Amino acid sequence: MCYVTLENENGKEFFAGATFEICEQEDAFLNQKVSLTYDLVNINDCESIEPCGKTRRENIITQMRIIN
């Protein structure tokens, strides 16, 4: 999971968790109006990047689509 900064139509910023695939495409979504899809997924819940066998359920952005 990674984090994205979003801005609503009133200019208020907020942060949300997203898949790595979405964060890798940040330039494509920058300054665009988007539609978001959230899903409840298992997230690795370890202190390091190494697998530890612990997970937590979290609602994150799994799809982001540019709209006109």
Secondary structure as GFF3:
##gff-version 3
##sequence-region A 1 68
A	DSSP	beta_strand	2	7	.	.	.	ID=ss1
A	DSSP	beta_strand	13	18	.	.	.	ID=ss2
A	DSSP	alpha_helix	20	24	.	.	.	ID=ss3
A	DSSP	alpha_helix	26	29	.	.	.	ID=ss4
A	DSSP	beta_strand	34	44	.	.	.	ID=ss5
A	DSSP	beta_strand	55	66	.	.	.	ID=ss6
###
